[in-house]
Amino acid sequence: MRDTLIALGVIFHLALDVTTTAGEAPKILAWSNTKTEDEKTVFRVKPGEQITFSVRAEGAEKHQWQVDGVVQEGAGNASFRWTVPANGGISKICVRTTNRAREQWAENDVAG
């Protein structure tokens, strides 16, 4: 029964454009989700739940949302509504930002 209650986990990952071209990269100032109503980035969810992820980024003109590495079509705003799939596992929700001064997307990955 415990396994059915812990059906899925969500990891919310924030990324910025970090190319070295002229202009400043957008700066993520805040983020939230409607599940926990705070800045938590890892939490449990149930299949069928609808969660809205939001990000506030200074200088951002474009947003790109990904679920498990797949770009979500039509999700180019500062918020993204996601329905938890029926299959179990962990899902990674990712947002990337850019602006006109920085024409290409790049993730801010830190190697450990």
Jmol script that loads the backbone (N, CA, C; Angstrom):
load data "model"
ATOM      1  N   MET A   1       0.821  -1.183   0.000  1.00  0.00           N
ATOM      2  CA  MET A   1       0.000   0.000   0.000  1.00  0.00           C
ATOM      3  C   MET A   1       0.872   1.256   0.000  1.00  0.00           C
ATOM      4  N   ARG A   2       1.961   1.224   0.746  1.00  0.00           N
ATOM      5  CA  ARG A   2       2.866   2.375   0.779  1.00  0.00           C
ATOM      6  C   ARG A   2       3.395   2.678  -0.613  1.00  0.00           C
ATOM      7  N   ASP A   3       3.666   1.624  -1.413  1.00  0.00           N
ATOM      8  CA  ASP A   3       4.169   1.829  -2.760  1.00  0.00           C
ATOM      9  C   ASP A   3       3.167   2.581  -3.631  1.00  0.00           C
ATOM     10  N   THR A   4       1.887   2.364  -3.434  1.00  0.00           N
ATOM     11  CA  THR A   4       0.896   3.067  -4.239  1.00  0.00           C
ATOM     12  C   THR A   4       0.761   4.526  -3.825  1.00  0.00           C
ATOM     13  N   LEU A   5       1.037   4.849  -2.570  1.00  0.00           N
ATOM     14  CA  LEU A   5       0.965   6.229  -2.131  1.00  0.00           C
ATOM     15  C   LEU A   5       2.170   7.031  -2.617  1.00  0.00           C
ATOM     16  N   ILE A   6       3.298   6.358  -2.760  1.00  0.00           N
ATOM     17  CA  ILE A   6       4.509   7.006  -3.243  1.00  0.00           C
ATOM     18  C   ILE A   6       4.702   6.592  -4.697  1.00  0.00           C
ATOM     19  N   ALA A   7       3.793   7.043  -5.531  1.00  0.00           N
ATOM     20  CA  ALA A   7       3.798   6.622  -6.924  1.00  0.00           C
ATOM     21  C   ALA A   7       4.890   7.302  -7.735  1.00  0.00           C
ATOM     22  N   LEU A   8       5.074   8.576  -7.530  1.00  0.00           N
ATOM     23  CA  LEU A   8       6.022   9.326  -8.330  1.00  0.00           C
ATOM     24  C   LEU A   8       6.739  10.352  -7.480  1.00  0.00           C
ATOM     25  N   GLY A   9       7.899  10.698  -7.900  1.00  0.00           N
ATOM     26  CA  GLY A   9       8.601  11.831  -7.298  1.00  0.00           C
ATOM     27  C   GLY A   9       8.865  12.843  -8.391  1.00  0.00           C
ATOM     28  N   VAL A  10       9.008  14.098  -8.021  1.00  0.00           N
ATOM     29  CA  VAL A  10       9.290  15.142  -8.989  1.00  0.00           C
ATOM     30  C   VAL A  10      10.547  15.868  -8.560  1.00  0.00           C
ATOM     31  N   ILE A  11      11.426  16.080  -9.508  1.00  0.00           N
ATOM     32  CA  ILE A  11      12.616  16.895  -9.286  1.00  0.00           C
ATOM     33  C   ILE A  11      12.482  18.101 -10.201  1.00  0.00           C
ATOM     34  N   PHE A  12      12.459  19.279  -9.617  1.00  0.00           N
ATOM     35  CA  PHE A  12      12.336  20.526 -10.371  1.00  0.00           C
ATOM     36  C   PHE A  12      13.722  21.122 -10.482  1.00  0.00           C
ATOM     37  N   HIS A  13      14.205  21.274 -11.703  1.00  0.00           N
ATOM     38  CA  HIS A  13      15.576  21.729 -11.954  1.00  0.00           C
ATOM     39  C   HIS A  13      15.534  23.080 -12.649  1.00  0.00           C
ATOM     40  N   LEU A  14      16.279  24.034 -12.149  1.00  0.00           N
ATOM     41  CA  LEU A  14      16.358  25.354 -12.750  1.00  0.00           C
ATOM     42  C   LEU A  14      17.653  25.475 -13.521  1.00  0.00           C
ATOM     43  N   ALA A  15      17.566  26.066 -14.693  1.00  0.00           N
ATOM     44  CA  ALA A  15      18.766  26.251 -15.510  1.00  0.00           C
ATOM     45  C   ALA A  15      18.735  27.650 -16.104  1.00  0.00           C
ATOM     46  N   LEU A  16      19.912  28.197 -16.319  1.00  0.00           N
ATOM     47  CA  LEU A  16      20.044  29.521 -16.896  1.00  0.00           C
ATOM     48  C   LEU A  16      20.846  29.452 -18.176  1.00  0.00           C
ATOM     49  N   ASP A  17      20.713  30.469 -19.007  1.00  0.00           N
ATOM     50  CA  ASP A  17      21.571  30.606 -20.167  1.00  0.00           C
ATOM     51  C   ASP A  17      22.909  31.134 -19.669  1.00  0.00           C
ATOM     52  N   VAL A  18      23.982  30.426 -19.946  1.00  0.00           N
ATOM     53  CA  VAL A  18      25.301  30.842 -19.448  1.00  0.00           C
ATOM     54  C   VAL A  18      26.336  30.975 -20.558  1.00  0.00           C
ATOM     55  N   THR A  19      25.896  31.306 -21.771  1.00  0.00           N
ATOM     56  CA  THR A  19      26.857  31.482 -22.852  1.00  0.00           C
ATOM     57  C   THR A  19      27.687  32.727 -22.591  1.00  0.00           C
ATOM     58  N   THR A  20      28.771  32.882 -23.311  1.00  0.00           N
ATOM     59  CA  THR A  20      29.686  33.994 -23.051  1.00  0.00           C
ATOM     60  C   THR A  20      29.511  35.135 -24.042  1.00  0.00           C
ATOM     61  N   THR A  21      28.428  35.160 -24.814  1.00  0.00           N
ATOM     62  CA  THR A  21      28.203  36.265 -25.742  1.00  0.00           C
ATOM     63  C   THR A  21      27.828  37.522 -24.978  1.00  0.00           C
ATOM     64  N   ALA A  22      27.790  38.654 -25.676  1.00  0.00           N
ATOM     65  CA  ALA A  22      27.478  39.939 -25.044  1.00  0.00           C
ATOM     66  C   ALA A  22      26.082  39.914 -24.432  1.00  0.00           C
ATOM     67  N   GLY A  23      25.889  40.730 -23.411  1.00  0.00           N
ATOM     68  CA  GLY A  23      24.595  40.813 -22.746  1.00  0.00           C
ATOM     69  C   GLY A  23      24.578  39.948 -21.503  1.00  0.00           C
ATOM     70  N   GLU A  24      23.682  40.297 -20.619  1.00  0.00           N
ATOM     71  CA  GLU A  24      23.599  39.556 -19.368  1.00  0.00           C
ATOM     72  C   GLU A  24      22.626  38.387 -19.473  1.00  0.00           C
ATOM     73  N   ALA A  25      22.958  37.316 -18.805  1.00  0.00           N
ATOM     74  CA  ALA A  25      22.075  36.156 -18.752  1.00  0.00           C
ATOM     75  C   ALA A  25      20.908  36.451 -17.826  1.00  0.00           C
ATOM     76  N   PRO A  26      19.737  35.871 -18.093  1.00  0.00           N
ATOM     77  CA  PRO A  26      18.627  36.018 -17.161  1.00  0.00           C
ATOM     78  C   PRO A  26      19.018  35.461 -15.795  1.00  0.00           C
ATOM     79  N   LYS A  27      18.434  36.030 -14.773  1.00  0.00           N
ATOM     80  CA  LYS A  27      18.725  35.591 -13.411  1.00  0.00           C
ATOM     81  C   LYS A  27      17.429  35.111 -12.761  1.00  0.00           C
ATOM     82  N   ILE A  28      17.393  33.846 -12.364  1.00  0.00           N
ATOM     83  CA  ILE A  28      16.205  33.307 -11.709  1.00  0.00           C
ATOM     84  C   ILE A  28      16.142  33.862 -10.296  1.00  0.00           C
ATOM     85  N   LEU A  29      15.040  34.540 -10.000  1.00  0.00           N
ATOM     86  CA  LEU A  29      14.852  35.180  -8.701  1.00  0.00           C
ATOM     87  C   LEU A  29      14.012  34.336  -7.751  1.00  0.00           C
ATOM     88  N   ALA A  30      13.021  33.631  -8.282  1.00  0.00           N
ATOM     89  CA  ALA A  30      12.133  32.832  -7.432  1.00  0.00           C
ATOM     90  C   ALA A  30      11.433  31.776  -8.276  1.00  0.00           C
ATOM     91  N   TRP A  31      10.989  30.716  -7.621  1.00  0.00           N
ATOM     92  CA  TRP A  31      10.213  29.678  -8.281  1.00  0.00           C
ATOM     93  C   TRP A  31       9.245  29.095  -7.266  1.00  0.00           C
ATOM     94  N   SER A  32       8.223  28.435  -7.772  1.00  0.00           N
ATOM     95  CA  SER A  32       7.247  27.812  -6.881  1.00  0.00           C
ATOM     96  C   SER A  32       6.485  26.730  -7.631  1.00  0.00           C
ATOM     97  N   ASN A  33       5.721  25.976  -6.874  1.00  0.00           N
ATOM     98  CA  ASN A  33       4.843  24.966  -7.460  1.00  0.00           C
ATOM     99  C   ASN A  33       3.553  24.945  -6.648  1.00  0.00           C
ATOM    100  N   THR A  34       2.465  24.532  -7.283  1.00  0.00           N
ATOM    101  CA  THR A  34       1.179  24.519  -6.588  1.00  0.00           C
ATOM    102  C   THR A  34       0.998  23.306  -5.691  1.00  0.00           C
ATOM    103  N   LYS A  35       1.889  22.343  -5.744  1.00  0.00           N
ATOM    104  CA  LYS A  35       1.806  21.166  -4.880  1.00  0.00           C
ATOM    105  C   LYS A  35       2.215  21.524  -3.448  1.00  0.00           C
ATOM    106  N   THR A  36       3.379  22.143  -3.301  1.00  0.00           N
ATOM    107  CA  THR A  36       3.882  22.465  -1.963  1.00  0.00           C
ATOM    108  C   THR A  36       3.755  23.957  -1.636  1.00  0.00           C
ATOM    109  N   GLU A  37       3.446  24.765  -2.658  1.00  0.00           N
ATOM    110  CA  GLU A  37       3.290  26.215  -2.516  1.00  0.00           C
ATOM    111  C   GLU A  37       4.536  26.904  -1.968  1.00  0.00           C
ATOM    112  N   ASP A  38       5.710  26.365  -2.324  1.00  0.00           N
ATOM    113  CA  ASP A  38       6.968  26.975  -1.909  1.00  0.00           C
ATOM    114  C   ASP A  38       8.047  26.650  -2.933  1.00  0.00           C
ATOM    115  N   GLU A  39       9.291  26.829  -2.562  1.00  0.00           N
ATOM    116  CA  GLU A  39      10.403  26.608  -3.489  1.00  0.00           C
ATOM    117  C   GLU A  39      10.997  25.203  -3.425  1.00  0.00           C
ATOM    118  N   LYS A  40      10.281  24.247  -2.853  1.00  0.00           N
ATOM    119  CA  LYS A  40      10.812  22.874  -2.832  1.00  0.00           C
ATOM    120  C   LYS A  40      11.026  22.390  -4.261  1.00  0.00           C
ATOM    121  N   THR A  41      12.079  21.635  -4.444  1.00  0.00           N
ATOM    122  CA  THR A  41      12.378  21.110  -5.776  1.00  0.00           C
ATOM    123  C   THR A  41      12.242  19.596  -5.858  1.00  0.00           C
ATOM    124  N   VAL A  42      12.026  18.923  -4.743  1.00  0.00           N
ATOM    125  CA  VAL A  42      11.807  17.475  -4.745  1.00  0.00           C
ATOM    126  C   VAL A  42      10.615  17.188  -3.836  1.00  0.00           C
ATOM    127  N   PHE A  43       9.620  16.472  -4.359  1.00  0.00           N
ATOM    128  CA  PHE A  43       8.451  16.144  -3.544  1.00  0.00           C
ATOM    129  C   PHE A  43       7.700  14.972  -4.160  1.00  0.00           C
ATOM    130  N   ARG A  44       6.805  14.372  -3.385  1.00  0.00           N
ATOM    131  CA  ARG A  44       6.015  13.223  -3.824  1.00  0.00           C
ATOM    132  C   ARG A  44       4.719  13.689  -4.457  1.00  0.00           C
ATOM    133  N   VAL A  45       4.297  12.934  -5.454  1.00  0.00           N
ATOM    134  CA  VAL A  45       3.046  13.241  -6.145  1.00  0.00           C
ATOM    135  C   VAL A  45       2.275  11.955  -6.414  1.00  0.00           C
ATOM    136  N   LYS A  46       1.018  12.094  -6.811  1.00  0.00           N
ATOM    137  CA  LYS A  46       0.176  10.960  -7.153  1.00  0.00           C
ATOM    138  C   LYS A  46      -0.222  11.053  -8.623  1.00  0.00           C
ATOM    139  N   PRO A  47      -0.412   9.921  -9.285  1.00  0.00           N
ATOM    140  CA  PRO A  47      -0.841   9.940 -10.688  1.00  0.00           C
ATOM    141  C   PRO A  47      -2.124  10.751 -10.847  1.00  0.00           C
ATOM    142  N   GLY A  48      -2.170  11.545 -11.919  1.00  0.00           N
ATOM    143  CA  GLY A  48      -3.348  12.341 -12.214  1.00  0.00           C
ATOM    144  C   GLY A  48      -3.348  13.739 -11.604  1.00  0.00           C
ATOM    145  N   GLU A  49      -2.470  13.986 -10.624  1.00  0.00           N
ATOM    146  CA  GLU A  49      -2.398  15.329 -10.028  1.00  0.00           C
ATOM    147  C   GLU A  49      -1.963  16.334 -11.081  1.00  0.00           C
ATOM    148  N   GLN A  50      -2.499  17.554 -10.987  1.00  0.00           N
ATOM    149  CA  GLN A  50      -2.066  18.637 -11.853  1.00  0.00           C
ATOM    150  C   GLN A  50      -1.292  19.640 -11.009  1.00  0.00           C
ATOM    151  N   ILE A  51      -0.088  19.953 -11.466  1.00  0.00           N
ATOM    152  CA  ILE A  51       0.796  20.848 -10.731  1.00  0.00           C
ATOM    153  C   ILE A  51       1.246  21.949 -11.683  1.00  0.00           C
ATOM    154  N   THR A  52       1.209  23.181 -11.204  1.00  0.00           N
ATOM    155  CA  THR A  52       1.720  24.299 -11.986  1.00  0.00           C
ATOM    156  C   THR A  52       3.049  24.739 -11.396  1.00  0.00           C
ATOM    157  N   PHE A  53       4.068  24.769 -12.238  1.00  0.00           N
ATOM    158  CA  PHE A  53       5.388  25.239 -11.858  1.00  0.00           C
ATOM    159  C   PHE A  53       5.537  26.663 -12.391  1.00  0.00           C
ATOM    160  N   SER A  54       6.078  27.548 -11.567  1.00  0.00           N
ATOM    161  CA  SER A  54       6.270  28.942 -11.973  1.00  0.00           C
ATOM    162  C   SER A  54       7.683  29.386 -11.634  1.00  0.00           C
ATOM    163  N   VAL A  55       8.203  30.271 -12.474  1.00  0.00           N
ATOM    164  CA  VAL A  55       9.531  30.814 -12.247  1.00  0.00           C
ATOM    165  C   VAL A  55       9.491  32.320 -12.532  1.00  0.00           C
ATOM    166  N   ARG A  56      10.221  33.078 -11.727  1.00  0.00           N
ATOM    167  CA  ARG A  56      10.371  34.516 -11.965  1.00  0.00           C
ATOM    168  C   ARG A  56      11.836  34.756 -12.231  1.00  0.00           C
ATOM    169  N   ALA A  57      12.133  35.237 -13.439  1.00  0.00           N
ATOM    170  CA  ALA A  57      13.525  35.425 -13.839  1.00  0.00           C
ATOM    171  C   ALA A  57      13.719  36.823 -14.411  1.00  0.00           C
ATOM    172  N   GLU A  58      14.648  37.559 -13.830  1.00  0.00           N
ATOM    173  CA  GLU A  58      14.971  38.905 -14.297  1.00  0.00           C
ATOM    174  C   GLU A  58      15.672  38.819 -15.640  1.00  0.00           C
ATOM    175  N   GLY A  59      15.195  39.573 -16.625  1.00  0.00           N
ATOM    176  CA  GLY A  59      15.816  39.596 -17.941  1.00  0.00           C
ATOM    177  C   GLY A  59      15.421  38.452 -18.853  1.00  0.00           C
ATOM    178  N   ALA A  60      14.539  37.582 -18.427  1.00  0.00           N
ATOM    179  CA  ALA A  60      14.127  36.443 -19.262  1.00  0.00           C
ATOM    180  C   ALA A  60      13.044  36.872 -20.242  1.00  0.00           C
ATOM    181  N   GLU A  61      13.215  36.514 -21.483  1.00  0.00           N
ATOM    182  CA  GLU A  61      12.218  36.790 -22.507  1.00  0.00           C
ATOM    183  C   GLU A  61      11.610  35.499 -23.042  1.00  0.00           C
ATOM    184  N   LYS A  62      12.331  34.424 -22.913  1.00  0.00           N
ATOM    185  CA  LYS A  62      11.847  33.126 -23.387  1.00  0.00           C
ATOM    186  C   LYS A  62      12.048  32.098 -22.288  1.00  0.00           C
ATOM    187  N   HIS A  63      11.130  31.149 -22.206  1.00  0.00           N
ATOM    188  CA  HIS A  63      11.232  30.043 -21.250  1.00  0.00           C
ATOM    189  C   HIS A  63      11.038  28.741 -22.021  1.00  0.00           C
ATOM    190  N   GLN A  64      11.731  27.723 -21.594  1.00  0.00           N
ATOM    191  CA  GLN A  64      11.588  26.410 -22.209  1.00  0.00           C
ATOM    192  C   GLN A  64      11.432  25.385 -21.089  1.00  0.00           C
ATOM    193  N   TRP A  65      10.334  24.651 -21.098  1.00  0.00           N
ATOM    194  CA  TRP A  65      10.063  23.634 -20.079  1.00  0.00           C
ATOM    195  C   TRP A  65      10.298  22.258 -20.660  1.00  0.00           C
ATOM    196  N   GLN A  66      10.938  21.400 -19.861  1.00  0.00           N
ATOM    197  CA  GLN A  66      11.206  20.019 -20.264  1.00  0.00           C
ATOM    198  C   GLN A  66      10.709  19.080 -19.180  1.00  0.00           C
ATOM    199  N   VAL A  67      10.200  17.936 -19.608  1.00  0.00           N
ATOM    200  CA  VAL A  67       9.852  16.859 -18.686  1.00  0.00           C
ATOM    201  C   VAL A  67      10.680  15.658 -19.110  1.00  0.00           C
ATOM    202  N   ASP A  68      11.536  15.207 -18.218  1.00  0.00           N
ATOM    203  CA  ASP A  68      12.434  14.083 -18.494  1.00  0.00           C
ATOM    204  C   ASP A  68      13.194  14.262 -19.804  1.00  0.00           C
ATOM    205  N   GLY A  69      13.676  15.483 -20.036  1.00  0.00           N
ATOM    206  CA  GLY A  69      14.500  15.781 -21.202  1.00  0.00           C
ATOM    207  C   GLY A  69      13.741  16.083 -22.475  1.00  0.00           C
ATOM    208  N   VAL A  70      12.416  16.022 -22.456  1.00  0.00           N
ATOM    209  CA  VAL A  70      11.614  16.277 -23.649  1.00  0.00           C
ATOM    210  C   VAL A  70      11.009  17.678 -23.550  1.00  0.00           C
ATOM    211  N   VAL A  71      11.318  18.524 -24.532  1.00  0.00           N
ATOM    212  CA  VAL A  71      10.785  19.886 -24.559  1.00  0.00           C
ATOM    213  C   VAL A  71       9.267  19.814 -24.716  1.00  0.00           C
ATOM    214  N   GLN A  72       8.560  20.569 -23.885  1.00  0.00           N
ATOM    215  CA  GLN A  72       7.105  20.579 -23.903  1.00  0.00           C
ATOM    216  C   GLN A  72       6.612  21.646 -24.882  1.00  0.00           C
ATOM    217  N   GLU A  73       5.956  21.201 -25.944  1.00  0.00           N
ATOM    218  CA  GLU A  73       5.453  22.103 -26.973  1.00  0.00           C
ATOM    219  C   GLU A  73       4.405  23.041 -26.385  1.00  0.00           C
ATOM    220  N   GLY A  74       4.455  24.301 -26.759  1.00  0.00           N
ATOM    221  CA  GLY A  74       3.481  25.281 -26.299  1.00  0.00           C
ATOM    222  C   GLY A  74       3.704  25.760 -24.880  1.00  0.00           C
ATOM    223  N   ALA A  75       4.806  25.373 -24.262  1.00  0.00           N
ATOM    224  CA  ALA A  75       5.100  25.772 -22.882  1.00  0.00           C
ATOM    225  C   ALA A  75       6.263  26.758 -22.899  1.00  0.00           C
ATOM    226  N   GLY A  76       6.006  27.985 -23.340  1.00  0.00           N
ATOM    227  CA  GLY A  76       7.068  28.964 -23.452  1.00  0.00           C
ATOM    228  C   GLY A  76       6.914  30.137 -22.510  1.00  0.00           C
ATOM    229  N   ASN A  77       6.051  30.005 -21.520  1.00  0.00           N
ATOM    230  CA  ASN A  77       5.820  31.082 -20.564  1.00  0.00           C
ATOM    231  C   ASN A  77       6.546  30.817 -19.255  1.00  0.00           C
ATOM    232  N   ALA A  78       6.369  31.724 -18.312  1.00  0.00           N
ATOM    233  CA  ALA A  78       7.021  31.605 -17.014  1.00  0.00           C
ATOM    234  C   ALA A  78       6.354  30.572 -16.118  1.00  0.00           C
ATOM    235  N   SER A  79       5.241  30.002 -16.544  1.00  0.00           N
ATOM    236  CA  SER A  79       4.613  28.931 -15.769  1.00  0.00           C
ATOM    237  C   SER A  79       4.244  27.780 -16.697  1.00  0.00           C
ATOM    238  N   PHE A  80       4.133  26.599 -16.107  1.00  0.00           N
ATOM    239  CA  PHE A  80       3.886  25.380 -16.864  1.00  0.00           C
ATOM    240  C   PHE A  80       2.999  24.464 -16.040  1.00  0.00           C
ATOM    241  N   ARG A  81       1.867  24.023 -16.595  1.00  0.00           N
ATOM    242  CA  ARG A  81       0.955  23.113 -15.897  1.00  0.00           C
ATOM    243  C   ARG A  81       1.212  21.694 -16.390  1.00  0.00           C
ATOM    244  N   TRP A  82       1.430  20.788 -15.443  1.00  0.00           N
ATOM    245  CA  TRP A  82       1.810  19.416 -15.753  1.00  0.00           C
ATOM    246  C   TRP A  82       0.869  18.457 -15.049  1.00  0.00           C
ATOM    247  N   THR A  83       0.450  17.421 -15.762  1.00  0.00           N
ATOM    248  CA  THR A  83      -0.360  16.359 -15.173  1.00  0.00           C
ATOM    249  C   THR A  83       0.538  15.157 -14.937  1.00  0.00           C
ATOM    250  N   VAL A  84       0.563  14.678 -13.700  1.00  0.00           N
ATOM    251  CA  VAL A  84       1.406  13.546 -13.324  1.00  0.00           C
ATOM    252  C   VAL A  84       0.928  12.300 -14.081  1.00  0.00           C
ATOM    253  N   PRO A  85       1.832  11.621 -14.797  1.00  0.00           N
ATOM    254  CA  PRO A  85       1.440  10.430 -15.555  1.00  0.00           C
ATOM    255  C   PRO A  85       1.096   9.245 -14.648  1.00  0.00           C
ATOM    256  N   ALA A  86       0.413   8.271 -15.210  1.00  0.00           N
ATOM    257  CA  ALA A  86      -0.039   7.105 -14.450  1.00  0.00           C
ATOM    258  C   ALA A  86       1.102   6.160 -14.074  1.00  0.00           C
ATOM    259  N   ASN A  87       2.164   6.140 -14.875  1.00  0.00           N
ATOM    260  CA  ASN A  87       3.269   5.218 -14.569  1.00  0.00           C
ATOM    261  C   ASN A  87       4.116   5.751 -13.421  1.00  0.00           C
ATOM    262  N   GLY A  88       4.684   4.864 -12.650  1.00  0.00           N
ATOM    263  CA  GLY A  88       5.493   5.259 -11.496  1.00  0.00           C
ATOM    264  C   GLY A  88       6.893   5.683 -11.886  1.00  0.00           C
ATOM    265  N   GLY A  89       7.619   6.183 -10.930  1.00  0.00           N
ATOM    266  CA  GLY A  89       8.998   6.583 -11.166  1.00  0.00           C
ATOM    267  C   GLY A  89       9.254   8.005 -10.731  1.00  0.00           C
ATOM    268  N   ILE A  90      10.377   8.539 -11.158  1.00  0.00           N
ATOM    269  CA  ILE A  90      10.751   9.908 -10.831  1.00  0.00           C
ATOM    270  C   ILE A  90      10.750  10.710 -12.124  1.00  0.00           C
ATOM    271  N   SER A  91      10.132  11.872 -12.088  1.00  0.00           N
ATOM    272  CA  SER A  91      10.117  12.763 -13.245  1.00  0.00           C
ATOM    273  C   SER A  91      10.947  13.986 -12.936  1.00  0.00           C
ATOM    274  N   LYS A  92      11.670  14.462 -13.942  1.00  0.00           N
ATOM    275  CA  LYS A  92      12.495  15.658 -13.790  1.00  0.00           C
ATOM    276  C   LYS A  92      11.875  16.768 -14.640  1.00  0.00           C
ATOM    277  N   ILE A  93      11.456  17.841 -13.968  1.00  0.00           N
ATOM    278  CA  ILE A  93      10.892  19.005 -14.638  1.00  0.00           C
ATOM    279  C   ILE A  93      11.992  20.052 -14.691  1.00  0.00           C
ATOM    280  N   CYS A  94      12.257  20.581 -15.872  1.00  0.00           N
ATOM    281  CA  CYS A  94      13.372  21.498 -16.064  1.00  0.00           C
ATOM    282  C   CYS A  94      12.878  22.757 -16.770  1.00  0.00           C
ATOM    283  N   VAL A  95      13.359  23.923 -16.335  1.00  0.00           N
ATOM    284  CA  VAL A  95      13.065  25.168 -17.044  1.00  0.00           C
ATOM    285  C   VAL A  95      14.380  25.841 -17.405  1.00  0.00           C
ATOM    286  N   ARG A  96      14.428  26.364 -18.627  1.00  0.00           N
ATOM    287  CA  ARG A  96      15.587  27.119 -19.080  1.00  0.00           C
ATOM    288  C   ARG A  96      15.091  28.486 -19.540  1.00  0.00           C
ATOM    289  N   THR A  97      15.921  29.499 -19.389  1.00  0.00           N
ATOM    290  CA  THR A  97      15.546  30.850 -19.790  1.00  0.00           C
ATOM    291  C   THR A  97      16.613  31.438 -20.695  1.00  0.00           C
ATOM    292  N   THR A  98      16.195  32.384 -21.518  1.00  0.00           N
ATOM    293  CA  THR A  98      17.124  33.127 -22.357  1.00  0.00           C
ATOM    294  C   THR A  98      16.500  34.475 -22.681  1.00  0.00           C
ATOM    295  N   ASN A  99      17.260  35.324 -23.366  1.00  0.00           N
ATOM    296  CA  ASN A  99      16.741  36.609 -23.821  1.00  0.00           C
ATOM    297  C   ASN A  99      17.341  36.927 -25.182  1.00  0.00           C
ATOM    298  N   ARG A 100      16.972  38.068 -25.760  1.00  0.00           N
ATOM    299  CA  ARG A 100      17.428  38.416 -27.112  1.00  0.00           C
ATOM    300  C   ARG A 100      18.946  38.572 -27.215  1.00  0.00           C
ATOM    301  N   ALA A 101      19.568  39.054 -26.153  1.00  0.00           N
ATOM    302  CA  ALA A 101      21.025  39.243 -26.189  1.00  0.00           C
ATOM    303  C   ALA A 101      21.759  37.908 -26.253  1.00  0.00           C
ATOM    304  N   ARG A 102      21.107  36.856 -25.815  1.00  0.00           N
ATOM    305  CA  ARG A 102      21.705  35.516 -25.807  1.00  0.00           C
ATOM    306  C   ARG A 102      20.808  34.609 -26.626  1.00  0.00           C
ATOM    307  N   GLU A 103      21.201  34.371 -27.836  1.00  0.00           N
ATOM    308  CA  GLU A 103      20.343  33.686 -28.792  1.00  0.00           C
ATOM    309  C   GLU A 103      20.218  32.180 -28.585  1.00  0.00           C
ATOM    310  N   GLN A 104      21.117  31.567 -27.873  1.00  0.00           N
ATOM    311  CA  GLN A 104      21.053  30.117 -27.750  1.00  0.00           C
ATOM    312  C   GLN A 104      20.781  29.687 -26.316  1.00  0.00           C
ATOM    313  N   TRP A 105      20.189  28.503 -26.178  1.00  0.00           N
ATOM    314  CA  TRP A 105      19.879  27.919 -24.879  1.00  0.00           C
ATOM    315  C   TRP A 105      21.117  27.204 -24.365  1.00  0.00           C
ATOM    316  N   ALA A 106      21.350  27.297 -23.080  1.00  0.00           N
ATOM    317  CA  ALA A 106      22.429  26.537 -22.453  1.00  0.00           C
ATOM    318  C   ALA A 106      22.049  26.282 -21.016  1.00  0.00           C
ATOM    319  N   GLU A 107      22.262  25.065 -20.543  1.00  0.00           N
ATOM    320  CA  GLU A 107      21.942  24.747 -19.156  1.00  0.00           C
ATOM    321  C   GLU A 107      23.114  25.059 -18.252  1.00  0.00           C
ATOM    322  N   ASN A 108      22.805  25.411 -17.030  1.00  0.00           N
ATOM    323  CA  ASN A 108      23.816  25.683 -16.030  1.00  0.00           C
ATOM    324  C   ASN A 108      24.037  24.408 -15.216  1.00  0.00           C
ATOM    325  N   ASP A 109      24.789  23.481 -15.783  1.00  0.00           N
ATOM    326  CA  ASP A 109      25.073  22.220 -15.106  1.00  0.00           C
ATOM    327  C   ASP A 109      26.381  22.333 -14.340  1.00  0.00           C
ATOM    328  N   VAL A 110      26.365  21.846 -13.129  1.00  0.00           N
ATOM    329  CA  VAL A 110      27.560  21.871 -12.293  1.00  0.00           C
ATOM    330  C   VAL A 110      28.055  20.433 -12.155  1.00  0.00           C
ATOM    331  N   ALA A 111      29.254  20.171 -12.620  1.00  0.00           N
ATOM    332  CA  ALA A 111      29.821  18.824 -12.507  1.00  0.00           C
ATOM    333  C   ALA A 111      30.408  18.646 -11.122  1.00  0.00           C
ATOM    334  N   GLY A 112      30.156  17.481 -10.531  1.00  0.00           N
ATOM    335  CA  GLY A 112      30.644  17.261  -9.174  1.00  0.00           C
ATOM    336  C   GLY A 112      31.745  16.260  -9.111  1.00  0.00           C
TER     337      GLY A 112
END
end "model"
wireframe off; spacefill off
backbone 0.3
color backbone group
